[in-house]
Amino acid sequence: MLASARSLASTLSLVQRLLLWQLSLAGGGLAVWAARRRPPGAARLPVAVCVVALNQLWPLAFDGDTEVITNITAFIVACITNVKLLSWVMGRGSLAERALTLPQFVAVYALPITPADAPAAPPPAPPPSGKRSPGTAGMEGEEAEDSQAKGKPRPKPTAEARSALTHFRHFVRKAAALAGVVHVFVRFSAGVPRIALLVLQGFSQYLGVSLGMDAMAAAVGALTGLAIAPAFNNPYASTSLGDFWNHRWNLTVSDALRSGVYEPIMEGRLVRRPGQAAPFSRARRLAAVFAVFVVSGLMHEALFWNFTGRFTPRLLWLKYFAGWGALVVAENAGKHALRGAGLRVPTSLARILTIAIVNLMVVQYWWPPVNEMGVPEKAAQHAVEAWRALRGAAPALRK
């Protein structure tokens, strides 16, 4: 199977391989749709195993040296799709918990998008006597982890609904901003300090990834009528590390890992079935948070191996995400201690500290392996070649 996947790269054009890849994703979505009425657990596993294996083979059809953008995109899509699929096996996630039409189901399965949550119902008003109803006791003024510690389920972060037009507007703005950043790189990189260049590099990564997801969300929303949640929610306005990772940065991956890793650990069971989940444990919650980051680190190490043939030097990316897990857990404990002492960090200071820590971690752990392998240069060259190919094909399409 590996040889067959690699042979596609030498026998078919890039456009042909892209079309086959999309058809394969659609076929996998149809197979999962056909099996959607099977009960969660072992009954869904045979379908999932076959589709997961097929998805993970497709990145091999794109050369990691000359087609780096497509190779990375195919691998990321495969990872996100497969986590969604394994969550579906366990009766979790968007594919299992949403009432979707066939086109919507295939789109959510095959693309790195997440349906927006339905608007939450307003909380009931307190009884006239001033006593709280049993269902709301202790909820006012508490953070999610505190309410869960008192026996209430920790709510899933809500995701706003955006129209297709709104997603398209975000796409246009980010494309313009990315063009400006690229212009700075090309014209002034020689005179810009290295730290500033690395910060700009991080900003360009945010713009590049998020505008691609905005484009997909706009297309899916326009074609299927499904409201898609934003994949990124102004990460530079984060007020804490937990806010950055849970509510603002790459929410599509966050949602998939929440369903596939966090929730099974928190509930103490793989398959979601009727019945009582494991009682809340703060230690289990912190372990679940850390596990999510470790799994993300392993996925990113696999991504690096996919287009370079080796892992990052000294497993820097695994250390990067494991470090984030430790920092988020430590931040949670620190905030809990501050609340107990009646103290809080001013919002403006919290934003400055959060972005400073994010950039420090990125500069120290994320960019060195990327720059060492010349990924930005390869990606830029691939983008130029793809643009030239599109310009060359345009006259033929007009005929």
C-alpha contacts under 8 A as a table, 3 or more apart, distances in Angstrom:
res1	aa1	res2	aa2	distance
1	M	4	S	5.03
1	M	5	A	6.19
1	M	57	L	7.87
2	L	5	A	5.17
2	L	6	R	6.26
2	L	57	L	6.99
2	L	60	L	7.56
3	A	6	R	5.18
3	A	7	S	6.02
4	S	7	S	5.11
4	S	8	L	6.67
5	A	8	L	5.56
5	A	9	A	7.49
5	A	57	L	6.47
5	A	58	W	6.68
5	A	60	L	5.85
5	A	61	A	5.17
6	R	9	A	5.53
6	R	10	S	7.37
6	R	60	L	5.63
6	R	61	A	5.06
6	R	62	F	7.79
7	S	10	S	5.39
7	S	11	T	6.27
7	S	61	A	7.30
8	L	11	T	5.22
8	L	12	L	5.58
8	L	17	R	7.15
8	L	61	A	5.60
9	A	12	L	6.06
9	A	13	S	7.42
9	A	14	L	7.70
9	A	17	R	7.62
9	A	61	A	5.00
9	A	62	F	5.87
9	A	63	D	6.83
10	S	13	S	7.87
12	L	16	Q	5.99
12	L	17	R	6.30
13	S	16	Q	5.21
13	S	17	R	6.27
14	L	17	R	5.15
14	L	18	L	6.12
14	L	62	F	7.93
15	V	18	L	5.07
15	V	19	L	6.25
16	Q	19	L	5.18
16	Q	20	L	6.24
17	R	20	L	5.08
17	R	21	W	6.01
17	R	61	A	7.35
18	L	21	W	5.05
18	L	22	Q	6.26
19	L	22	Q	5.20
19	L	23	L	6.20
20	L	23	L	5.03
20	L	24	S	6.04
21	W	24	S	5.03
21	W	25	L	6.27
21	W	58	W	6.81
22	Q	25	L	5.07
22	Q	26	A	6.19
23	L	26	A	5.05
23	L	27	G	6.05
24	S	27	G	5.01
24	S	28	G	6.17
25	L	28	G	5.09
25	L	29	G	6.24
25	L	55	N	7.35
25	L	110	A	5.59
26	A	29	G	5.03
26	A	30	L	6.26
26	A	106	V	6.27
26	A	110	A	6.70
27	G	30	L	5.07
27	G	31	A	6.26
28	G	31	A	5.08
28	G	32	V	6.31
28	G	51	V	5.88
29	G	32	V	5.18
29	G	33	W	6.07
29	G	105	F	7.27
29	G	106	V	4.78
29	G	107	A	7.98
29	G	109	Y	5.95
29	G	110	A	6.59
30	L	33	W	4.93
30	L	34	A	6.13
30	L	106	V	6.65
31	A	34	A	5.17
31	A	35	A	6.49
31	A	47	V	7.30
32	V	35	A	5.11
32	V	36	R	6.04
32	V	47	V	6.92
32	V	48	A	7.55
33	W	36	R	5.06
33	W	102	L	7.29
33	W	105	F	7.26
33	W	106	V	7.68
34	A	37	R	7.60
35	A	38	R	5.66
35	A	44	R	6.97
35	A	47	V	7.60
36	R	96	A	7.76
38	R	43	A	6.12
38	R	44	R	6.23
39	P	43	A	6.23
39	P	44	R	7.02
39	P	91	G	7.99
40	P	43	A	6.60
40	P	44	R	6.17
40	P	88	W	7.39
40	P	89	V	5.37
40	P	90	M	5.39
40	P	91	G	5.03
40	P	271	V	6.58
40	P	272	R	7.60
41	G	44	R	5.84
41	G	45	L	6.61
41	G	89	V	5.53
41	G	90	M	5.57
41	G	91	G	7.46
41	G	271	V	6.05
42	A	45	L	5.04
42	A	46	P	7.65
42	A	89	V	7.73
43	A	46	P	7.11
44	R	47	V	5.89
44	R	48	A	6.45
44	R	89	V	5.50
45	L	48	A	5.02
45	L	49	V	6.06
45	L	89	V	6.26
46	P	49	V	5.34
46	P	50	C	6.55
47	V	50	C	5.55
47	V	51	V	6.33
48	A	51	V	5.22
48	A	52	V	5.85
48	A	85	L	6.50
48	A	86	L	6.96
48	A	89	V	7.22
49	V	52	V	5.22
49	V	53	A	6.22
50	C	53	A	5.35
50	C	54	L	6.37
51	V	54	L	5.11
51	V	55	N	6.11
52	V	55	N	5.17
52	V	56	Q	6.21
52	V	78	A	7.96
52	V	82	N	5.62
52	V	85	L	7.69
53	A	56	Q	5.29
53	A	57	L	6.41
54	L	57	L	5.30
54	L	58	W	6.79
55	N	58	W	5.66
55	N	78	A	5.30
55	N	82	N	7.45
56	Q	59	P	6.63
56	Q	75	F	7.11
56	Q	78	A	5.68
56	Q	79	C	7.44
57	L	60	L	5.73
57	L	61	A	7.55
58	W	61	A	5.46
58	W	62	F	7.66
58	W	74	A	6.79
58	W	75	F	7.67
58	W	78	A	7.91
59	P	62	F	5.66
59	P	71	N	5.38
59	P	72	I	7.46
59	P	74	A	5.08
59	P	75	F	5.26
59	P	78	A	7.93
59	P	306	N	7.68
60	L	63	D	6.98
60	L	71	N	7.48
60	L	306	N	7.76
61	A	71	N	7.91
62	F	67	E	6.04
62	F	68	V	7.71
62	F	70	T	6.57
62	F	71	N	5.07
63	D	66	T	5.73
63	D	67	E	5.08
63	D	68	V	6.64
63	D	71	N	6.38
63	D	307	F	7.49
64	G	67	E	5.65
64	G	68	V	4.75
64	G	71	N	5.67
64	G	72	I	7.73
64	G	306	N	7.19
64	G	307	F	4.13
64	G	308	T	6.62
65	D	68	V	5.59
65	D	307	F	6.87
65	D	308	T	7.70
65	D	378	K	7.11
66	T	378	K	7.01
66	T	382	H	6.59
67	E	70	T	5.59
67	E	71	N	6.01
67	E	379	A	7.84
67	E	382	H	6.02
68	V	71	N	4.97
68	V	72	I	5.99
68	V	307	F	6.97
68	V	375	V	7.67
68	V	378	K	6.61
68	V	379	A	5.89
68	V	382	H	6.88
69	I	72	I	5.29
69	I	73	T	6.03
69	I	379	A	5.69
69	I	382	H	6.84
69	I	383	A	7.67
70	T	73	T	5.01
70	T	74	A	5.97
71	N	74	A	5.26
71	N	75	F	6.28
71	N	307	F	6.89
72	I	75	F	5.15
72	I	76	I	6.13
72	I	303	L	7.08
72	I	306	N	7.95
72	I	307	F	7.15
73	T	76	I	5.18
73	T	77	V	6.06
74	A	77	V	5.20
74	A	78	A	6.06
75	F	78	A	5.02
75	F	79	C	6.18
75	F	303	L	6.59
75	F	306	N	7.67
76	I	79	C	5.16
76	I	80	I	6.19
76	I	303	L	7.48
77	V	80	I	5.27
77	V	81	T	5.88
77	V	110	A	7.46
77	V	111	L	6.56
77	V	112	P	6.22
78	A	81	T	5.16
78	A	82	N	5.93
79	C	82	N	5.18
79	C	83	V	6.19
79	C	299	M	7.49
80	I	83	V	5.23
80	I	84	K	6.23
80	I	112	P	6.48
80	I	253	V	6.54
80	I	256	A	6.86
81	T	84	K	5.10
81	T	85	L	6.09
81	T	109	Y	5.95
81	T	110	A	6.05
81	T	111	L	7.13
81	T	112	P	7.28
82	N	85	L	4.80
82	N	86	L	6.10
83	V	86	L	5.14
83	V	87	S	6.11
83	V	256	A	6.11
83	V	257	L	7.09
83	V	260	G	6.23
84	K	87	S	5.07
84	K	88	W	6.19
84	K	93	G	6.57
84	K	94	S	7.60
84	K	95	L	7.18
84	K	109	Y	7.03
84	K	256	A	5.75
84	K	259	S	7.87
84	K	260	G	7.23
85	L	88	W	4.95
85	L	89	V	6.41
85	L	95	L	7.71
85	L	109	Y	7.54
86	L	89	V	5.00
86	L	90	M	6.56
86	L	260	G	6.76
87	S	90	M	5.09
87	S	91	G	6.31
87	S	92	R	4.89
87	S	93	G	5.68
87	S	96	A	7.89
87	S	256	A	7.69
87	S	259	S	5.93
87	S	260	G	4.87
88	W	91	G	4.89
88	W	92	R	5.19
88	W	93	G	6.16
88	W	94	S	7.87
88	W	95	L	5.86
88	W	96	A	5.24
89	V	92	R	7.40
89	V	271	V	7.65
90	M	270	L	6.06
90	M	271	V	4.21
90	M	272	R	6.04
91	G	96	A	5.44
91	G	97	E	7.45
91	G	271	V	6.10
91	G	272	R	5.52
91	G	273	R	7.77
92	R	95	L	7.42
92	R	96	A	5.39
92	R	97	E	6.32
92	R	259	S	5.84
92	R	260	G	7.44
92	R	271	V	7.91
92	R	272	R	6.84
93	G	96	A	5.58
93	G	97	E	5.89
93	G	255	D	7.85
93	G	256	A	6.94
93	G	259	S	5.28
93	G	260	G	7.65
94	S	97	E	5.25
94	S	98	R	5.46
94	S	108	V	7.69
94	S	114	T	7.24
94	S	115	P	7.15
95	L	98	R	6.10
95	L	105	F	6.77
95	L	108	V	7.34
95	L	109	Y	7.00
100	L	103	P	7.98
100	L	104	Q	5.60
100	L	105	F	5.45
101	T	104	Q	5.16
101	T	105	F	5.94
102	L	105	F	5.05
102	L	106	V	6.21
103	P	106	V	5.29
103	P	107	A	6.16
103	P	224	T	6.53
104	Q	107	A	5.11
104	Q	108	V	6.12
104	Q	220	V	7.85
104	Q	224	T	6.05
104	Q	226	L	6.69
105	F	108	V	5.26
105	F	109	Y	6.05
106	V	109	Y	5.03
106	V	110	A	5.91
107	A	110	A	5.25
107	A	111	L	5.72
107	A	113	I	7.97
107	A	220	V	7.00
108	V	111	L	5.66
108	V	112	P	7.22
108	V	113	I	5.92
108	V	114	T	6.49
108	V	115	P	7.40
109	Y	112	P	7.99
111	L	216	M	7.73
112	P	213	M	7.06
112	P	252	T	6.29
112	P	253	V	7.90
113	I	213	M	7.14
113	I	216	M	7.65
113	I	217	A	6.64
113	I	228	I	6.81
113	I	229	A	7.43
113	I	231	A	7.12
113	I	252	T	5.90
114	T	228	I	5.84
114	T	229	A	5.70
114	T	230	P	7.95
114	T	231	A	7.71
114	T	252	T	5.81
114	T	255	D	7.66
115	P	226	L	7.00
115	P	227	A	5.97
115	P	228	I	4.52
115	P	229	A	5.55
116	A	158	T	7.97
116	A	159	A	5.36
116	A	160	E	5.84
116	A	161	A	4.92
116	A	162	R	7.71
116	A	227	A	5.63
116	A	228	I	4.92
116	A	229	A	4.26
117	D	158	T	6.08
117	D	159	A	5.47
117	D	160	E	6.64
117	D	161	A	6.94
117	D	229	A	7.54
118	A	161	A	7.95
126	P	130	G	6.31
126	P	131	K	6.64
126	P	132	R	5.43
126	P	133	S	6.70
127	P	130	G	5.64
127	P	131	K	5.99
127	P	132	R	6.45
127	P	133	S	7.06
128	P	131	K	7.54
132	R	136	T	6.32
132	R	137	A	5.66
133	S	136	T	5.59
133	S	137	A	6.23
134	P	137	A	5.37
136	T	139	M	5.62
136	T	140	E	7.79
137	A	140	E	7.75
138	G	142	E	7.29
138	G	147	S	7.07
139	M	142	E	5.58
139	M	147	S	6.14
142	E	146	D	5.97
142	E	147	S	6.19
143	E	146	D	5.38
143	E	147	S	6.44
144	A	147	S	5.28
144	A	148	Q	6.23
144	A	154	R	5.60
144	A	155	P	6.74
145	E	148	Q	5.07
145	E	149	A	6.11
145	E	154	R	6.46
146	D	149	A	5.03
146	D	150	K	6.61
147	S	150	K	5.25
147	S	151	G	6.86
147	S	152	K	5.62
147	S	153	P	7.50
147	S	154	R	7.07
148	Q	151	G	5.14
148	Q	152	K	4.41
148	Q	153	P	5.23
148	Q	154	R	5.18
148	Q	280	F	6.79
149	A	152	K	7.03
149	A	280	F	6.11
149	A	281	S	7.12
149	A	282	R	6.92
151	G	279	P	7.44
151	G	280	F	6.50
157	P	246	N	7.52
157	P	247	H	6.84
159	A	229	A	5.51
159	A	230	P	7.31
160	E	229	A	5.72
160	E	230	P	7.26
161	A	227	A	5.52
161	A	228	I	5.99
161	A	229	A	5.35
161	A	230	P	7.70
162	R	166	T	5.96
162	R	167	H	6.51
162	R	227	A	5.99
162	R	228	I	6.03
162	R	229	A	6.23
162	R	230	P	7.06
163	S	166	T	5.14
163	S	167	H	6.37
163	S	218	A	7.43
163	S	221	G	6.80
163	S	227	A	6.13
163	S	228	I	7.41
164	A	167	H	5.15
164	A	168	F	6.19
164	A	217	A	6.68
164	A	218	A	4.11
164	A	219	A	6.88
164	A	220	V	7.68
164	A	221	G	4.91
164	A	222	A	5.51
164	A	227	A	7.58
165	L	168	F	4.97
165	L	169	R	6.20
165	L	218	A	6.53
166	T	169	R	5.06
166	T	170	H	6.31
166	T	218	A	7.70
167	H	170	H	5.15
167	H	171	F	6.20
167	H	214	D	5.20
167	H	215	A	6.89
167	H	217	A	6.41
167	H	218	A	5.14
167	H	230	P	7.78
168	F	171	F	4.89
168	F	172	V	6.28
168	F	214	D	6.49
168	F	215	A	6.24
168	F	218	A	5.48
169	R	172	V	5.17
169	R	173	R	6.29
170	H	173	R	5.21
170	H	174	K	6.09
170	H	211	L	7.25
170	H	214	D	6.74
171	F	174	K	5.27
171	F	175	A	6.01
171	F	210	S	7.96
171	F	211	L	4.83
171	F	212	G	7.51
171	F	214	D	5.44
171	F	215	A	6.03
172	V	175	A	5.11
172	V	176	A	6.26
172	V	211	L	7.91
173	R	176	A	5.23
173	R	177	A	6.25
174	K	177	A	4.92
174	K	178	L	5.95
174	K	207	L	5.73
174	K	208	G	7.85
174	K	210	S	7.97
174	K	211	L	5.92
175	A	178	L	5.06
175	A	179	A	6.18
175	A	207	L	7.33
175	A	208	G	7.75
175	A	211	L	6.64
176	A	179	A	5.13
176	A	180	G	6.39
177	A	180	G	5.06
177	A	181	V	6.34
177	A	207	L	7.53
178	L	181	V	5.03
178	L	182	V	6.13
178	L	204	S	6.03
178	L	207	L	6.03
178	L	208	G	6.95
179	A	182	V	5.12
179	A	183	H	6.13
180	G	183	H	5.02
180	G	184	V	6.37
181	V	184	V	5.10
181	V	185	F	6.32
181	V	200	L	7.13
181	V	204	S	6.62
182	V	185	F	4.99
182	V	186	V	6.17
182	V	204	S	7.86
183	H	186	V	5.16
183	H	187	R	5.97
183	H	188	F	8.00
184	V	187	R	5.34
184	V	188	F	5.34
184	V	189	S	6.57
185	F	188	F	5.79
185	F	189	S	4.76
185	F	197	L	7.85
186	V	189	S	6.21
187	R	190	A	7.98
188	F	191	G	5.68
188	F	192	V	6.44
189	S	192	V	5.18
189	S	197	L	7.17
192	V	196	A	6.54
192	V	197	L	6.43
193	P	196	A	5.34
193	P	197	L	6.32
194	R	197	L	5.01
194	R	198	L	6.25
195	I	198	L	5.11
195	I	199	V	6.27
195	I	363	V	7.82
196	A	199	V	5.08
196	A	200	L	6.15
197	L	200	L	5.00
197	L	201	Q	5.98
198	L	201	Q	4.81
198	L	202	G	6.28
198	L	363	V	6.56
198	L	367	W	7.62
199	V	202	G	5.11
199	V	203	F	6.34
199	V	359	N	6.70
199	V	363	V	7.78
200	L	203	F	4.92
200	L	204	S	6.08
201	Q	204	S	5.07
201	Q	205	Q	6.24
202	G	205	Q	5.06
202	G	206	Y	6.34
202	G	362	V	7.74
203	F	206	Y	5.12
203	F	207	L	6.25
204	S	207	L	5.00
204	S	208	G	5.93
205	Q	208	G	5.11
205	Q	209	V	6.05
206	Y	209	V	5.51
206	Y	210	S	5.88
207	L	210	S	5.32
207	L	211	L	5.82
208	G	211	L	5.54
208	G	212	G	6.43
209	V	212	G	5.38
209	V	213	M	6.52
210	S	213	M	5.07
210	S	214	D	6.06
210	S	231	A	6.63
210	S	232	F	6.33
210	S	250	N	8.00
211	L	214	D	4.85
211	L	215	A	6.13
212	G	215	A	5.16
212	G	216	M	6.45
213	M	216	M	5.10
213	M	217	A	6.08
213	M	231	A	6.63
214	D	217	A	5.03
214	D	218	A	6.06
214	D	230	P	7.34
214	D	231	A	7.48
215	A	218	A	5.16
215	A	219	A	6.26
216	M	219	A	5.14
216	M	220	V	6.08
217	A	220	V	5.20
217	A	221	G	5.87
217	A	228	I	5.91
218	A	221	G	5.19
218	A	222	A	6.07
219	A	222	A	5.22
219	A	223	L	6.10
220	V	223	L	5.18
220	V	224	T	5.72
220	V	225	G	7.33
220	V	226	L	6.93
221	G	224	T	5.50
221	G	225	G	4.86
221	G	226	L	4.93
221	G	227	A	5.86
221	G	228	I	6.65
222	A	225	G	5.75
222	A	226	L	7.86
230	P	233	N	6.36
230	P	251	L	7.40
231	A	248	R	7.93
231	A	249	W	7.35
231	A	250	N	5.31
231	A	251	L	4.90
231	A	252	T	5.49
232	F	235	P	6.81
232	F	248	R	5.39
232	F	249	W	5.22
232	F	250	N	5.33
232	F	251	L	6.09
233	N	247	H	7.07
233	N	248	R	4.41
233	N	249	W	6.68
234	N	237	A	5.78
234	N	238	S	7.59
234	N	248	R	6.15
234	N	249	W	7.94
235	P	238	S	5.46
235	P	244	F	5.97
235	P	248	R	4.91
235	P	249	W	5.71
236	Y	351	R	7.93
236	Y	355	I	6.69
237	A	351	R	6.45
238	S	241	L	7.34
238	S	243	D	5.77
238	S	244	F	5.15
238	S	248	R	7.15
238	S	351	R	5.75
238	S	354	T	6.73
238	S	355	I	7.42
239	T	243	D	6.23
239	T	244	F	7.33
239	T	347	T	6.37
239	T	348	S	7.87
239	T	350	A	5.10
239	T	351	R	4.51
239	T	354	T	6.33
240	S	243	D	5.01
240	S	244	F	6.18
240	S	350	A	6.29
240	S	351	R	6.85
240	S	354	T	5.48
241	L	244	F	4.98
241	L	245	W	6.30
241	L	327	L	7.79
241	L	328	V	6.03
241	L	331	E	7.45
241	L	354	T	6.00
242	G	245	W	5.36
242	G	246	N	5.68
242	G	247	H	7.73
242	G	328	V	5.89
242	G	331	E	7.83
242	G	332	N	7.84
243	D	246	N	5.33
243	D	247	H	5.22
243	D	248	R	6.57
244	F	247	H	5.89
244	F	248	R	5.02
244	F	249	W	5.74
245	W	248	R	6.07
245	W	249	W	5.31
245	W	250	N	7.67
245	W	251	L	7.87
245	W	254	S	7.44
246	N	249	W	7.09
246	N	251	L	7.12
246	N	254	S	6.56
247	H	251	L	6.73
248	R	251	L	6.41
250	N	253	V	5.76
250	N	254	S	6.43
251	L	254	S	4.70
251	L	255	D	5.89
252	T	255	D	5.28
252	T	256	A	6.36
253	V	256	A	5.08
253	V	257	L	6.11
254	S	257	L	5.27
254	S	258	R	5.97
255	D	258	R	5.07
255	D	259	S	6.37
256	A	259	S	5.34
256	A	260	G	6.05
257	L	260	G	4.91
257	L	261	V	5.31
257	L	262	Y	6.56
257	L	292	V	6.33
258	R	261	V	5.64
258	R	262	Y	4.66
258	R	263	E	5.94
258	R	292	V	7.48
259	S	262	Y	6.28
259	S	263	E	5.55
259	S	264	P	7.49
260	G	263	E	6.80
260	G	264	P	6.92
261	V	264	P	5.85
261	V	265	I	6.54
261	V	288	A	7.23
261	V	291	A	7.23
261	V	292	V	6.04
262	Y	265	I	5.48
262	Y	266	M	6.19
262	Y	288	A	5.07
262	Y	289	V	6.57
262	Y	291	A	7.44
262	Y	292	V	6.30
263	E	266	M	5.00
263	E	267	E	5.97
263	E	288	A	7.87
264	P	267	E	5.21
264	P	268	G	5.79
264	P	269	R	5.27
264	P	270	L	4.99
264	P	271	V	7.49
265	I	268	G	5.07
265	I	269	R	6.80
265	I	270	L	7.76
265	I	284	R	7.09
265	I	285	R	7.85
265	I	288	A	5.75
266	M	278	A	7.35
266	M	280	F	7.36
266	M	284	R	6.25
266	M	285	R	6.08
266	M	288	A	6.56
267	E	277	A	4.91
267	E	278	A	5.08
267	E	279	P	7.62
268	G	277	A	6.61
268	G	278	A	5.34
269	R	272	R	7.05
269	R	277	A	7.39
269	R	278	A	7.87
280	F	284	R	7.60
280	F	285	R	7.89
281	S	284	R	5.08
281	S	285	R	6.29
282	R	285	R	4.99
282	R	286	L	6.30
283	A	286	L	5.24
283	A	287	A	6.14
284	R	287	A	4.96
284	R	288	A	6.02
285	R	288	A	5.02
285	R	289	V	6.28
286	L	289	V	5.11
286	L	290	F	6.23
286	L	329	V	6.06
287	A	290	F	5.12
287	A	291	A	6.01
288	A	291	A	4.99
288	A	292	V	6.29
289	V	292	V	5.32
289	V	293	F	6.78
289	V	325	G	6.51
289	V	328	V	7.99
289	V	329	V	7.29
290	F	293	F	5.35
290	F	294	V	6.33
290	F	322	A	7.03
290	F	325	G	4.54
290	F	326	A	6.61
290	F	329	V	7.27
291	A	294	V	5.03
291	A	295	V	6.11
291	A	325	G	7.69
292	V	295	V	5.28
292	V	296	S	6.20
292	V	325	G	7.72
293	F	296	S	4.94
293	F	297	G	6.08
293	F	321	F	5.25
293	F	322	A	5.68
293	F	324	W	6.85
293	F	325	G	5.31
294	V	297	G	4.95
294	V	298	L	6.27
294	V	318	L	6.88
294	V	321	F	6.12
294	V	322	A	5.20
294	V	325	G	7.34
295	V	298	L	5.09
295	V	299	M	6.23
296	S	299	M	5.06
296	S	300	H	6.23
296	S	321	F	6.73
297	G	300	H	5.12
297	G	301	E	6.18
297	G	317	W	5.95
297	G	318	L	4.26
297	G	319	K	7.37
297	G	320	Y	7.21
297	G	321	F	5.00
297	G	322	A	6.75
298	L	301	E	5.07
298	L	302	A	6.22
298	L	318	L	5.99
299	M	302	A	5.06
299	M	303	L	6.21
300	H	303	L	4.78
300	H	304	F	6.24
300	H	317	W	6.69
300	H	318	L	7.42
301	E	304	F	5.12
301	E	305	W	6.24
301	E	311	F	5.71
301	E	312	T	6.57
301	E	315	L	7.32
301	E	317	W	6.18
301	E	318	L	6.45
302	A	305	W	5.02
302	A	306	N	6.03
302	A	311	F	7.14
303	L	306	N	5.00
303	L	307	F	6.90
304	F	307	F	5.78
304	F	308	T	6.04
304	F	309	G	7.61
304	F	310	R	6.97
304	F	311	F	5.95
304	F	312	T	6.62
305	W	308	T	5.13
305	W	309	G	4.62
305	W	310	R	4.43
305	W	311	F	4.96
305	W	312	T	7.61
306	N	309	G	5.91
306	N	310	R	7.70
308	T	311	F	7.77
308	T	373	M	7.72
311	F	315	L	6.39
312	T	315	L	4.91
312	T	316	L	5.78
312	T	317	W	6.52
312	T	369	P	5.92
313	P	316	L	6.03
313	P	369	P	6.79
315	L	318	L	5.43
315	L	319	K	6.32
316	L	319	K	5.04
316	L	320	Y	5.93
316	L	365	Y	5.71
316	L	366	W	7.35
316	L	369	P	7.67
317	W	320	Y	4.73
317	W	321	F	6.33
317	W	365	Y	6.44
317	W	366	W	6.31
318	L	321	F	5.44
318	L	322	A	6.03
319	K	322	A	5.03
319	K	323	G	5.72
319	K	365	Y	7.80
320	Y	323	G	5.13
320	Y	324	W	6.37
320	Y	361	M	7.22
320	Y	365	Y	5.70
320	Y	366	W	6.98
321	F	324	W	4.91
321	F	325	G	6.30
322	A	325	G	5.00
322	A	326	A	6.38
323	G	326	A	5.09
323	G	327	L	6.13
324	W	327	L	4.97
324	W	328	V	6.02
325	G	328	V	5.28
325	G	329	V	6.19
326	A	329	V	5.18
326	A	330	A	6.06
327	L	330	A	5.01
327	L	331	E	5.94
328	V	331	E	4.99
328	V	332	N	6.11
329	V	332	N	5.12
329	V	333	A	6.40
330	A	333	A	5.14
330	A	334	G	6.11
331	E	334	G	4.94
331	E	335	K	6.05
332	N	335	K	5.26
332	N	336	H	6.20
333	A	336	H	5.10
333	A	337	A	6.28
334	G	337	A	5.10
334	G	338	L	6.20
335	K	338	L	5.00
335	K	339	R	6.09
335	K	344	R	7.86
336	H	339	R	5.21
336	H	340	G	6.27
337	A	340	G	5.06
337	A	341	A	6.39
338	L	341	A	5.04
338	L	342	G	6.18
338	L	343	L	5.02
338	L	344	R	6.26
339	R	342	G	4.92
339	R	343	L	5.62
339	R	344	R	6.75
340	G	343	L	7.60
345	V	349	L	6.83
345	V	350	A	6.15
346	P	349	L	5.41
346	P	350	A	6.10
347	T	350	A	4.95
347	T	351	R	6.22
348	S	351	R	5.25
348	S	352	I	6.43
349	L	352	I	5.13
349	L	353	L	6.14
350	A	353	L	5.21
350	A	354	T	6.01
351	R	354	T	5.13
351	R	355	I	6.22
352	I	355	I	5.49
352	I	356	A	6.04
353	L	356	A	5.09
353	L	357	I	6.12
354	T	357	I	5.29
354	T	358	V	6.19
355	I	358	V	4.99
355	I	359	N	6.11
356	A	359	N	5.30
356	A	360	L	6.10
357	I	360	L	5.04
357	I	361	M	6.13
358	V	361	M	5.31
358	V	362	V	6.17
359	N	362	V	5.02
359	N	363	V	6.02
360	L	363	V	5.26
360	L	364	Q	6.16
361	M	364	Q	5.23
361	M	365	Y	5.87
361	M	366	W	7.20
362	V	365	Y	5.47
362	V	366	W	4.70
362	V	367	W	6.27
363	V	366	W	6.15
363	V	367	W	5.73
363	V	368	P	7.32
364	Q	367	W	7.09
364	Q	368	P	7.05
365	Y	368	P	6.33
365	Y	369	P	7.80
366	W	369	P	6.69
366	W	370	V	7.10
367	W	370	V	5.06
367	W	371	N	5.92
368	P	371	N	5.31
368	P	372	E	5.92
369	P	372	E	5.06
369	P	373	M	6.36
370	V	373	M	5.55
370	V	374	G	6.46
370	V	375	V	5.56
370	V	376	P	7.40
371	N	374	G	4.95
371	N	375	V	6.09
371	N	376	P	6.87
372	E	375	V	7.80
374	G	377	E	5.49
374	G	378	K	6.26
375	V	378	K	5.04
375	V	379	A	5.93
376	P	379	A	5.09
376	P	380	A	6.08
377	E	380	A	5.11
377	E	381	Q	6.18
378	K	381	Q	5.12
378	K	382	H	6.09
379	A	382	H	5.04
379	A	383	A	6.10
380	A	383	A	5.08
380	A	384	V	6.24
381	Q	384	V	5.11
381	Q	385	E	6.20
382	H	385	E	5.12
382	H	386	A	6.06
383	A	386	A	5.08
383	A	387	W	6.13
384	V	387	W	5.12
384	V	388	R	6.23
385	E	388	R	5.06
385	E	389	A	6.14
386	A	389	A	5.02
386	A	390	L	6.24
387	W	390	L	5.11
387	W	391	R	6.19
388	R	391	R	5.05
388	R	392	G	6.05
389	A	392	G	5.02
389	A	393	A	6.16
390	L	393	A	5.05
390	L	394	A	6.11
391	R	394	A	5.20
391	R	395	P	7.73
392	G	395	P	6.75
392	G	396	A	7.96
393	A	396	A	5.46
393	A	397	L	6.41
394	A	397	L	5.12
394	A	398	R	6.42
395	P	398	R	5.25
395	P	399	K	6.80
396	A	399	K	5.49
